[in-house]
Amino acid sequence: MAAISKGNKMITSKIEDLNSTLKTLQQKTALIEKKQDDFEGGLNRIDKDVDNLSRRHSQAEHMVSDLKLKVDDMENHSRLTGIPAGLEGNSPTKFVGTLLLNTLGPVNFPNGIELQRAHRALAARPRPGQPPRVIIMQFLRYQDKERALARARQLGTLRHENNIIRLYPDYSFDLQQKRRRFDDTKKILREKKVDYRLVYPARLMLKHAGKEISYTDPVEAHTFAESLPVTN
């Protein structure tokens, strides 16, 4: 009997030890599960933060792109050549605005032509027999600038008081580089007798199969131009 009693006590002790170990394991498991939940919650927060940062980065890129276009538009002036020195008097901005309106035709500018400023290029005064300094101007309205340049191209030769004058765009260096990336494509289009035009700021438009196609990516434009058949 003593042996049986001793055996029962040993079994009871072992069971208690197992229960204690099991309780400890359950506590550790609960702690691990809590840490896992905290970890997953942290991952979810990180995912949300990454999504927010990605969205803000995209918005910032759009803002930078828009601001760059605005800066380009502010920097991109137009040039007028052929105006004899001193003809503009003390008010070059008003003089050039009136000259352009009369030369290009008031009917093409129902709201008139307003310039933010106009001035002679900062260069040494030309010597006798040399052409006068260029007049640099900035239009108040971008639409007027584009309309004026298009009208000047349409008319070809412009005259003011028996002087041949020319109006053409004066782009910033960055924008010139962007536009020059289409040079190879333009050469291919000319060789294949495809009508095209490069519009502001740097977008190539061409006509093919009765449709007008637009490209802002020079690589895509070049690939398409090369795929076109040669026109005899």
C-alpha positions as CSV (number, residue, x, y, z in Angstrom):
1,M,0.0,0.0,0.0
2,A,2.8,2.4,0.8
3,A,4.3,1.8,-2.6
4,I,1.0,2.5,-4.3
5,S,0.6,5.7,-2.2
6,K,4.1,6.8,-3.1
7,G,3.4,6.1,-6.8
8,N,0.2,8.1,-6.8
9,K,2.0,11.1,-5.2
10,M,4.7,10.9,-7.9
11,I,2.0,10.8,-10.7
12,T,0.2,13.7,-9.1
13,S,3.4,15.6,-8.9
14,K,4.2,14.9,-12.5
15,I,0.7,16.0,-13.6
16,E,1.1,19.2,-11.6
17,D,4.5,19.8,-13.3
18,L,2.9,19.1,-16.7
19,N,0.0,21.5,-15.9
20,S,2.5,24.1,-14.8
21,T,4.5,23.6,-18.0
22,L,1.4,23.7,-20.1
23,K,0.2,26.9,-18.4
24,T,3.6,28.4,-19.0
25,L,3.5,27.4,-22.7
26,Q,0.0,28.8,-23.0
27,Q,1.2,32.1,-21.6
28,K,4.2,32.2,-23.9
29,T,1.9,31.3,-26.9
30,A,-0.5,34.1,-25.9
31,L,2.5,36.5,-25.7
32,I,3.8,35.3,-29.1
33,E,0.3,35.7,-30.6
34,K,0.1,39.2,-29.1
35,K,3.5,40.1,-30.5
36,Q,2.5,38.7,-33.9
37,D,-0.7,40.8,-33.8
38,D,1.3,43.9,-32.9
39,F,3.8,43.0,-35.6
40,E,1.1,42.6,-38.3
41,G,-0.5,45.8,-37.1
42,G,2.8,47.5,-37.4
43,L,3.2,46.1,-41.0
44,N,-0.3,47.4,-41.9
45,R,0.7,50.8,-40.6
46,I,3.9,50.7,-42.5
47,D,2.0,49.7,-45.7
48,K,-0.4,52.6,-45.2
49,D,2.5,55.0,-44.6
50,V,4.2,53.7,-47.7
51,D,1.0,54.2,-49.7
52,N,0.7,57.7,-48.4
53,L,4.3,58.5,-49.2
54,S,3.9,57.1,-52.7
55,R,0.8,59.2,-53.2
56,R,2.5,62.3,-51.9
57,H,5.5,61.6,-54.1
58,S,3.3,61.3,-57.2
59,Q,1.5,64.5,-56.3
60,A,4.8,66.3,-55.7
61,E,6.1,65.1,-59.1
62,H,2.9,66.5,-60.8
63,M,3.4,69.8,-58.9
64,V,7.0,70.0,-60.0
65,S,6.1,69.3,-63.6
66,D,3.4,72.0,-63.5
67,L,5.7,74.5,-61.9
68,K,8.4,73.7,-64.5
69,L,6.0,74.4,-67.3
70,K,5.0,77.7,-65.7
71,V,8.6,78.6,-65.3
72,D,9.3,77.6,-68.9
73,D,6.4,79.7,-70.1
74,M,7.7,82.7,-68.1
75,E,11.2,82.2,-69.5
76,N,10.2,81.6,-73.0
77,H,10.0,84.9,-74.8
78,S,9.5,85.9,-78.4
79,R,12.0,87.9,-80.5
80,L,11.4,90.6,-83.1
81,T,14.1,91.5,-85.5
82,G,14.5,94.3,-88.1
83,I,13.2,97.3,-86.1
84,P,15.6,100.2,-86.5
85,A,17.2,101.5,-83.3
86,G,15.2,104.2,-81.4
87,L,12.0,103.6,-83.3
88,E,10.3,102.3,-80.2
89,G,10.9,105.5,-78.3
90,N,10.5,105.6,-74.5
91,S,7.7,103.0,-74.4
92,P,8.9,99.8,-76.2
93,T,6.2,97.6,-74.7
94,K,3.4,99.8,-76.0
95,F,5.2,100.3,-79.4
96,V,5.7,96.6,-80.0
97,G,2.2,95.7,-79.0
98,T,0.7,98.2,-81.4
99,L,3.2,97.3,-84.2
100,L,2.2,93.6,-83.9
101,L,-1.5,94.3,-83.8
102,N,-1.3,96.4,-87.0
103,T,1.1,94.1,-88.8
104,L,-0.6,90.8,-88.0
105,G,-4.1,92.1,-88.4
106,P,-6.5,93.3,-85.6
107,V,-9.1,90.9,-86.8
108,N,-7.0,88.0,-85.6
109,F,-6.8,89.5,-82.0
110,P,-10.3,90.4,-80.9
111,N,-8.9,91.3,-77.4
112,G,-5.9,93.1,-78.7
113,I,-2.3,92.2,-78.0
114,E,-0.9,92.9,-74.5
115,L,2.7,92.5,-73.6
116,Q,4.1,92.1,-70.1
117,R,7.3,93.8,-71.3
118,A,9.5,94.4,-74.3
119,H,13.1,95.6,-74.5
120,R,16.1,95.6,-76.7
121,A,18.5,92.7,-76.2
122,L,21.3,93.4,-73.8
123,A,24.2,93.7,-76.2
124,A,26.6,96.3,-77.5
125,R,25.1,98.9,-79.8
126,P,25.6,97.8,-83.4
127,R,28.1,99.7,-85.5
128,P,26.9,101.5,-88.7
129,G,25.8,99.0,-91.3
130,Q,25.1,96.3,-88.7
131,P,21.5,95.0,-88.1
132,P,19.7,96.6,-85.1
133,R,19.5,94.8,-81.8
134,V,16.7,92.3,-81.4
135,I,13.6,93.3,-79.4
136,I,12.7,90.6,-76.8
137,M,9.1,90.5,-75.6
138,Q,6.8,88.5,-73.3
139,F,3.2,88.2,-74.1
140,L,0.6,88.6,-71.3
141,R,-1.5,85.8,-72.7
142,Y,0.1,82.6,-74.0
143,Q,-2.7,82.2,-76.5
144,D,-1.8,85.6,-78.1
145,K,1.8,84.5,-78.4
146,E,0.9,81.3,-80.2
147,R,-1.6,83.1,-82.4
148,A,1.0,85.8,-83.3
149,L,3.7,83.3,-84.1
150,A,1.2,81.2,-86.2
151,R,0.1,84.4,-88.1
152,A,3.7,85.5,-88.7
153,R,4.5,82.1,-90.2
154,Q,1.3,82.3,-92.3
155,L,2.2,85.7,-93.7
156,G,5.8,84.9,-94.3
157,T,7.4,88.3,-94.9
158,L,6.4,91.0,-92.4
159,R,7.1,94.7,-93.1
160,H,7.0,97.9,-91.0
161,E,7.7,101.2,-92.6
162,N,9.7,99.5,-95.4
163,N,11.6,97.4,-92.9
164,I,11.5,93.6,-93.1
165,I,10.8,92.3,-89.7
166,R,10.6,88.8,-88.3
167,L,8.9,87.4,-85.2
168,Y,10.0,84.0,-83.8
169,P,10.0,82.2,-80.5
170,D,12.9,82.4,-78.0
171,Y,12.8,79.3,-75.9
172,S,14.7,78.6,-72.7
173,F,17.7,76.3,-72.9
174,D,15.9,73.4,-71.2
175,L,13.0,73.6,-73.5
176,Q,15.2,73.9,-76.6
177,Q,16.9,70.6,-75.5
178,K,13.5,68.9,-75.2
179,R,12.4,70.1,-78.6
180,R,15.7,69.1,-80.2
181,R,15.1,65.5,-79.1
182,F,12.6,65.3,-82.0
183,D,15.1,66.4,-84.6
184,D,15.9,62.9,-85.9
185,T,12.2,62.1,-86.1
186,K,11.4,65.3,-88.0
187,K,14.1,64.5,-90.5
188,I,12.5,61.0,-91.1
189,L,9.1,62.6,-91.5
190,R,10.4,65.1,-94.0
191,E,12.0,62.3,-96.0
192,K,8.8,60.3,-96.0
193,K,6.8,63.5,-96.8
194,V,4.6,63.3,-93.7
195,D,3.1,66.6,-92.5
196,Y,4.0,67.4,-88.9
197,R,4.4,70.3,-86.5
198,L,6.1,70.7,-83.2
199,V,3.8,72.5,-80.7
200,Y,4.5,74.1,-77.4
201,P,6.1,73.1,-75.1
202,A,7.5,69.9,-76.8
203,R,4.9,67.9,-78.5
204,L,5.1,66.4,-82.0
205,M,1.9,66.3,-84.0
206,L,1.7,64.5,-87.3
207,K,-0.9,63.4,-89.8
208,H,-1.2,59.8,-90.9
209,A,-4.1,57.9,-92.6
210,G,-6.4,60.9,-92.1
211,K,-5.8,61.1,-88.4
212,E,-3.7,63.5,-86.3
213,I,-1.3,61.7,-83.9
214,S,0.4,63.4,-81.0
215,Y,3.7,62.4,-79.2
216,T,5.4,63.7,-76.2
217,D,7.9,60.9,-76.0
218,P,10.7,61.3,-78.6
219,V,11.5,57.5,-78.6
220,E,7.9,56.5,-79.3
221,A,7.7,59.2,-82.1
222,H,10.9,58.0,-83.6
223,T,9.8,54.3,-83.6
224,F,6.5,55.2,-85.3
225,A,8.2,57.4,-87.9
226,E,10.6,54.6,-88.8
227,S,7.6,52.2,-89.3
228,L,5.9,54.5,-91.8
229,P,6.3,53.6,-95.5
230,V,8.3,55.8,-97.9
231,T,6.0,58.0,-100.0
232,N,7.0,58.4,-103.6
